[in-house]
Amino acid sequence: MIKKLDKLILKSFIGPFVITFFIAFFVLMMQGLWKYLDDLVGKGLDFITICQFLWYACASLLMLAMPIAILISSIMTFGNLGESFELVAIKSSGVSLLRFMRPLIWMSVLLCGITFLFANYVIPYANLKFTTLYSDIYVKKPAFDLKEGVFFTHIPNYAIKIGKKDSDGRTIHNVIIFEQNNSVQDNCIVAEKGVMKISDDEKYLEFNLENGYRYQERGNLSDSATEYTRLGFKEFKKLFDLSVLQKQQTNDSIFSKNFKMLSARQLSFNIDSLKKDTKKIDTSFNKIKRNELIYTSLPEKTWKQSNSTILPGDYKKLFSDSINNKIKQFALNKIASIKSGIIQFKVDKELNEKDISMHLIEWHRKYAISFACLILFFIGAPLGAIIRKGGLGMPLLAAIVFFLIFHLLSMFGEKFVKQGILSPAVGMWLAIIVLAPVGAFLTYKAMHDSQLFNKDFYTKQIKKIKAIFKKNNQSVSYE
C-alpha cells in the first residue's frame, strides 16, 4: 500500500524527471542533427521524410537521455527536500534515508526495464529504418533548381545553363545545353529564349526553346574523322528524365543482418554461430597443416636421430645438382603456398573474431545502459541529500560532472574493446564498475548525515589545522 510519504517523494520526482528528460533529449537531438545537416539541405525532401529521418536518427539518443534525466531529477528532488528541511524532518521522525528512497528505487528499476525493452526492440528497428532511409537520401541528387549563370550538372550527360530567368519562374533566356553521348560526340543546343515546365507525371522536364541552333557531332572511336553539323530552329522541344533526382526506395532486408539491427536474442544466436565458424577455421587450418607439413607430426625422438646421423649438407650428395635445384624450387613453392594459406586463415579468423567482438559490444550495451539508470540514481539521490541545494544550479553542475565521467568511461571502454585491450564483458561495463562503488560511498555518507559538501565543515577543519600548527610553532620558539 502506497503511503503518503511515498506519494510525496514520487510527486517530487516525476515533475523534474519529465522536464529534464525532454530537455536532455532535445539537447542531444540538436547536437546529433548537425552531423547530418549537410545531407538534408538542398535535397528537396518533404516534411514527413525529414521528420522520419530525425526520429530514426535520434531514437538511440533516448537511451542516453534516460540516465541523464534520472541523475539530474534525483539530485534536484533530494536537493529541494533538503533545502526546505523536509528531509531533516523525515529523518527526525525515525524514517531512514533508504526507506525514504524505496519508492524511487522501484521507479528506477522500472525505468531500467523500460530502457532495456527500448534498447532491445525499438532501437534495432530504428537503426534499420535510419540506415535504409539515410542511404536513399545520401544518393539522392539535389532538387531541380536552375540558377542564373550557373551550370546545372546533376542530370547525367547534361550541363544546362540559363542566362536569365523571368519572375514567373518559367520563361528563360540565353539557354545553353551541353549533351555528351560518348567520348567522341559533344552536342550543344543554344537558344535565345524558351519556357520550361515539369510534365504532369513529374517524371520529365520540358524545354520549349525558340530561335536557336543545335550543334551536333557524329563519329565513333574507330574512325578519327567526325561529321559536324549545325541545325537552326525556330521551335525545339527537349525532354530531360528527372527519375535520377528522385529518392530511391531501398529494401530493408539489405541491412537487416547488421549487428546494430538485432535484439539480444538474435545477437546471442549470431555469436554462437560465429564461434562455431571460428572453430571450423581452426579445424581446417590444423587439417591442412597435418597434410602439408607431415614431418611436424613426427615424434621428437625421430628428429634427434635424424640430426645425429645426417650432417648439414649431406643430403645434397644424394642427388645430382639438377635434381637438387628442382627439389629446392619445389620446397620454396611449397613454403610460399603454405605461407599464403596461413595468411588467409589468419585474416579470416581475425575478421571472424572482430565480428564476434562487435556483436558482444552491442549485446552488453543493451544491459549496461539499462543498469546505468539504477547506478546513476544511487549517485544522484544521496548526492542531492548531501548537497541540500535545489534548482538547476549546483545539482545540474554535479550531474554534468558525473554524467561526463560515465559517458567518457563508456566511450573509453568501448574503444578498448575494439582495440583488443579489454574484453567486452569488462569494457562495456567499465563505467558501471567504476561508478558503483562511488554510488555506494555516497549512499553511506548520506545515511550518516555526512558533511561532505558543507563548506563550513571544511572551514572549521582548516582552522583547527592552522591552530595546531600555530601551537606547535609557539612551543618550538619557547624551547
Secondary structure as GFF3:
##gff-version 3
##sequence-region A 1 479
A	DSSP	alpha_helix	4	40	.	.	.	ID=ss1
A	DSSP	alpha_helix	47	58	.	.	.	ID=ss2
A	DSSP	alpha_helix	61	83	.	.	.	ID=ss3
A	DSSP	alpha_helix	86	92	.	.	.	ID=ss4
A	DSSP	alpha_helix	97	117	.	.	.	ID=ss5
A	DSSP	pi_helix	118	122	.	.	.	ID=ss6
A	DSSP	alpha_helix	123	139	.	.	.	ID=ss7
A	DSSP	beta_strand	158	165	.	.	.	ID=ss8
A	DSSP	beta_strand	171	180	.	.	.	ID=ss9
A	DSSP	beta_strand	186	198	.	.	.	ID=ss10
A	DSSP	beta_strand	204	220	.	.	.	ID=ss11
A	DSSP	beta_strand	223	241	.	.	.	ID=ss12
A	DSSP	three_ten_helix	243	245	.	.	.	ID=ss13
A	DSSP	three_ten_helix	252	254	.	.	.	ID=ss14
A	DSSP	three_ten_helix	259	261	.	.	.	ID=ss15
A	DSSP	alpha_helix	264	292	.	.	.	ID=ss16
A	DSSP	three_ten_helix	294	297	.	.	.	ID=ss17
A	DSSP	alpha_helix	300	309	.	.	.	ID=ss18
A	DSSP	three_ten_helix	314	318	.	.	.	ID=ss19
A	DSSP	alpha_helix	321	387	.	.	.	ID=ss20
A	DSSP	alpha_helix	394	418	.	.	.	ID=ss21
A	DSSP	alpha_helix	424	427	.	.	.	ID=ss22
A	DSSP	alpha_helix	430	447	.	.	.	ID=ss23
A	DSSP	alpha_helix	455	478	.	.	.	ID=ss24
###
